Amino acid sequence: MSAYEKPMIHVVPEQAEGIFMASGDKTVCRFGRTEANPGADTCQACSKSGGTASKLAESTFRSDYNGCPDNMPEKQ
């Protein structure tokens, strides 16, 4: 990105549609991971909490992982 151009915003009150910009083309979960890892503390805590936390006050274990709430592919 050697020639960065600042994006322009146009407001058109008559239109109900919008265009949203995204950075990159990889899908990530709510905690920034591209794949679920049953062995990772973040994925264990997220799965145990139903997707509301990346870290919990209590310990998490591999057995706490029940799948990714964001349906990310699992690391092989």
Backbone as a chain_set.jsonl record, in Angstrom:
{"seq": "MSAYEKPMIHVVPEQAEGIFMASGDKTVCRFGRTEANPGADTCQACSKSGGTASKLAESTFRSDYNGCPDNMPEKQ", "coords": {"N": [[0.83, -1.185, 0.0], [1.606, 1.446, -1.054], [0.583, 3.776, -2.118], [-1.58, 5.18, -0.543], [-4.975, 6.018, -0.449], [-7.3, 8.108, 0.987], [-10.506, 7.022, 1.973], [-13.64, 8.143, 0.621], [-16.659, 9.578, 1.844], [-20.008, 9.501, 1.038], [-23.104, 10.924, 1.513], [-26.354, 10.115, 0.874], [-29.459, 10.995, 1.231], [-31.87, 10.059, 0.089], [-31.548, 7.417, -0.444], [-31.743, 4.093, 0.733], [-29.861, 2.198, 0.942], [-26.53, 0.994, 1.613], [-22.958, 0.999, 1.401], [-20.461, -0.959, 2.68], [-17.175, -0.959, 3.892], [-14.547, -3.326, 3.973], [-11.716, -4.849, 5.488], [-9.413, -6.79, 4.023], [-9.871, -10.254, 2.966], [-10.313, -12.504, 4.404], [-12.251, -14.596, 6.47], [-12.962, -14.108, 9.836], [-13.302, -15.002, 13.307], [-15.162, -13.643, 16.128], [-13.1, -13.064, 17.842], [-10.904, -12.709, 16.295], [-9.696, -14.95, 15.12], [-8.779, -17.209, 12.485], [-9.336, -19.847, 12.289], [-10.811, -22.431, 14.276], [-9.425, -23.732, 17.253], [-9.312, -26.442, 19.176], [-7.452, -26.855, 21.202], [-6.618, -24.406, 22.086], [-6.672, -21.847, 24.551], [-8.289, -19.549, 24.189], [-10.247, -20.392, 22.324], [-11.416, -22.48, 23.775], [-12.514, -21.108, 25.983], [-14.275, -19.375, 24.658], [-16.032, -21.193, 23.445], [-17.061, -22.48, 25.727], [-18.381, -20.355, 26.983], [-20.32, -19.758, 25.198], [-19.649, -17.986, 23.237], [-19.335, -15.465, 24.348], [-17.068, -14.691, 25.745], [-13.473, -14.4, 25.659], [-11.672, -15.001, 27.507], [-11.893, -16.542, 30.647], [-12.733, -16.364, 34.149], [-12.385, -18.71, 35.546], [-10.521, -21.786, 35.059], [-10.084, -23.265, 31.805], [-10.576, -26.173, 29.806], [-9.628, -28.688, 27.369], [-11.808, -30.347, 27.142], [-13.883, -28.582, 27.529], [-14.385, -27.457, 25.127], [-16.792, -27.254, 22.691], [-17.212, -26.869, 20.047], [-17.057, -24.249, 17.587], [-18.718, -21.21, 18.158], [-18.947, -19.364, 16.118], [-18.832, -20.832, 13.862], [-16.353, -21.423, 12.637], [-13.832, -23.067, 10.668], [-12.283, -26.026, 11.957], [-8.986, -26.344, 13.265], [-6.677, -28.547, 11.881]], "CA": [[0.0, 0.0, 0.0], [2.481, 2.612, -1.116], [-0.174, 4.97, -2.498], [-2.839, 5.136, 0.205], [-5.952, 7.063, -0.715], [-8.315, 8.157, 2.02], [-11.834, 6.783, 1.412], [-14.581, 9.258, 0.662], [-17.994, 9.21, 2.311], [-21.078, 10.249, 0.371], [-24.402, 10.736, 2.15], [-27.461, 10.334, -0.06], [-30.618, 10.754, 2.09], [-32.961, 9.366, -0.585], [-31.204, 6.011, -0.625], [-31.769, 3.302, 1.961], [-28.788, 1.213, 0.867], [-25.218, 1.482, 1.955], [-21.82, 0.167, 1.053], [-19.578, -1.052, 3.83], [-15.822, -1.363, 3.536], [-13.95, -4.373, 4.799], [-10.282, -4.965, 5.323], [-9.022, -8.173, 3.774], [-10.914, -11.141, 2.472], [-10.4, -13.691, 5.253], [-13.287, -14.59, 7.489], [-12.417, -14.332, 11.17], [-14.301, -15.059, 14.371], [-15.267, -12.411, 16.924], [-11.845, -12.824, 18.557], [-9.842, -12.524, 15.313], [-9.08, -16.2, 14.67], [-9.224, -17.692, 11.181], [-9.789, -21.224, 12.464], [-11.006, -22.819, 15.672], [-8.413, -24.66, 17.745], [-9.781, -26.998, 20.441], [-6.393, -26.832, 22.197], [-6.299, -23.024, 22.465], [-7.469, -21.319, 25.664], [-9.298, -18.617, 23.684], [-11.342, -21.163, 21.717], [-12.084, -23.222, 24.847], [-13.317, -20.155, 26.755], [-15.347, -18.891, 23.785], [-17.005, -22.276, 23.303], [-17.696, -22.706, 27.028], [-19.247, -19.218, 27.312], [-21.283, -19.537, 24.132], [-19.193, -16.893, 22.383], [-19.342, -14.157, 25.004], [-15.794, -14.349, 26.39], [-12.261, -15.041, 25.172], [-10.961, -15.405, 28.726], [-12.816, -16.721, 31.764], [-12.097, -16.3, 35.468], [-11.973, -20.063, 35.914], [-9.729, -22.495, 34.052], [-10.791, -23.987, 30.752], [-9.883, -27.382, 29.385], [-9.998, -29.168, 26.04], [-13.155, -30.932, 27.239], [-14.856, -27.483, 27.511], [-14.612, -27.055, 23.735], [-17.931, -27.949, 22.085], [-17.37, -26.345, 18.696], [-16.957, -22.793, 17.481], [-20.003, -20.522, 18.001], [-18.921, -18.613, 14.862], [-18.745, -21.826, 12.782], [-15.069, -21.391, 11.942], [-13.296, -24.415, 10.459], [-11.372, -26.452, 13.022], [-7.593, -26.585, 12.915], [-6.371, -29.979, 11.761]], "C": [[0.872, 1.246, 0.0], [1.736, 3.892, -1.465], [-1.544, 4.931, -1.831], [-3.719, 6.309, -0.187], [-7.036, 6.986, 0.343], [-9.688, 7.929, 1.397], [-12.732, 8.005, 1.563], [-15.943, 8.742, 1.114], [-19.001, 10.114, 1.616], [-22.387, 9.927, 1.072], [-25.484, 11.102, 1.131], [-28.738, 10.004, 0.706], [-31.751, 9.967, 1.426], [-32.736, 7.862, -0.693], [-31.183, 5.289, 0.717], [-30.643, 2.28, 1.992], [-27.468, 1.843, 1.253], [-24.154, 0.517, 1.495], [-20.879, 0.203, 2.239], [-18.219, -1.555, 3.38], [-15.342, -2.429, 4.502], [-12.458, -4.417, 4.518], [-9.922, -6.427, 5.159], [-10.19, -9.025, 3.323], [-11.035, -12.414, 3.292], [-11.512, -13.531, 6.274], [-12.637, -14.9, 8.826], [-13.557, -14.378, 12.174], [-14.302, -13.748, 15.15], [-14.006, -12.095, 17.716], [-10.649, -12.801, 17.613], [-9.165, -13.782, 14.818], [-9.652, -16.636, 13.33], [-9.675, -19.143, 11.224], [-9.899, -21.535, 13.948], [-9.951, -23.85, 16.059], [-8.865, -25.177, 19.106], [-8.737, -26.966, 21.555], [-6.038, -25.435, 22.693], [-7.235, -22.536, 23.562], [-8.588, -20.402, 25.185], [-10.497, -19.37, 23.122], [-12.111, -21.963, 22.773], [-13.011, -22.3, 25.636], [-14.497, -19.647, 25.933], [-16.442, -19.951, 23.66], [-17.77, -22.504, 24.603], [-18.691, -21.599, 27.367], [-20.31, -18.965, 26.25], [-20.929, -18.349, 23.262], [-19.136, -15.539, 23.041], [-18.007, -13.764, 25.616], [-14.626, -15.087, 25.758], [-11.394, -15.507, 26.334], [-11.99, -15.501, 29.839], [-12.046, -16.676, 33.071], [-11.617, -17.686, 35.893], [-11.194, -20.704, 34.771], [-10.628, -23.143, 33.009], [-9.925, -25.153, 30.301], [-10.352, -27.784, 27.998], [-11.418, -29.738, 26.044], [-14.251, -29.855, 27.26], [-15.213, -27.062, 26.088], [-15.725, -27.907, 23.128], [-18.177, -27.51, 20.654], [-17.36, -24.829, 18.726], [-18.335, -22.171, 17.301], [-20.095, -19.726, 16.692], [-18.785, -19.521, 13.639], [-17.47, -21.719, 11.967], [-14.592, -22.824, 11.731], [-12.314, -24.77, 11.559], [-9.986, -26.725, 12.484], [-7.343, -28.086, 12.907], [-4.997, -30.3, 12.269]], "O": [[0.866, 2.012, 0.964], [2.205, 4.984, -1.144], [-2.552, 4.676, -2.489], [-3.263, 7.451, -0.248], [-7.62, 5.926, 0.569], [-10.018, 8.566, 0.396], [-12.598, 8.789, 2.502], [-16.327, 7.614, 0.807], [-18.859, 11.336, 1.608], [-22.738, 8.755, 1.207], [-25.531, 12.214, 0.607], [-29.077, 8.827, 0.826], [-32.511, 9.283, 2.112], [-33.667, 7.12, -1.007], [-30.671, 5.808, 1.708], [-30.491, 1.566, 2.983], [-27.308, 3.063, 1.225], [-24.432, -0.652, 1.231], [-20.539, 1.274, 2.741], [-18.131, -2.48, 2.572], [-15.686, -2.43, 5.684], [-12.007, -4.06, 3.429], [-10.115, -7.219, 6.082], [-11.338, -8.582, 3.299], [-11.784, -13.317, 2.919], [-11.687, -12.465, 6.864], [-11.853, -15.842, 8.94], [-14.643, -13.856, 11.922], [-13.52, -12.845, 14.852], [-13.852, -10.978, 18.21], [-9.505, -12.865, 18.063], [-8.137, -13.69, 14.146], [-10.841, -16.464, 13.061], [-10.328, -19.618, 10.295], [-9.174, -20.975, 14.77], [-9.626, -24.738, 15.271], [-8.811, -24.442, 20.092], [-9.092, -27.041, 22.731], [-5.242, -25.293, 23.621], [-8.442, -22.777, 23.513], [-9.704, -20.459, 25.702], [-11.64, -19.02, 23.414], [-13.329, -22.106, 22.671], [-14.152, -22.659, 25.925], [-15.601, -19.505, 26.458], [-17.63, -19.643, 23.757], [-18.985, -22.7, 24.585], [-19.731, -21.866, 27.969], [-21.117, -18.047, 26.392], [-21.801, -17.765, 22.618], [-18.909, -14.54, 22.359], [-17.826, -12.601, 25.977], [-14.752, -16.248, 25.366], [-10.485, -16.317, 26.152], [-12.861, -14.64, 29.961], [-10.84, -16.923, 33.095], [-10.568, -17.82, 36.524], [-11.214, -20.208, 33.644], [-11.768, -23.516, 33.285], [-8.699, -25.115, 30.404], [-11.362, -27.277, 27.509], [-12.14, -29.62, 25.055], [-15.421, -30.167, 27.037], [-16.221, -26.391, 25.868], [-15.613, -29.131, 23.06], [-19.251, -27.759, 20.108], [-17.622, -24.208, 19.757], [-19.062, -22.556, 16.384], [-21.194, -19.446, 16.212], [-18.641, -19.038, 12.516], [-17.489, -21.9, 10.749], [-14.913, -23.705, 12.53], [-11.588, -23.902, 12.045], [-9.824, -27.265, 11.389], [-7.753, -28.8, 13.822], [-4.583, -31.459, 12.24]]}, "num_chains": 1, "name": "protein.A"}
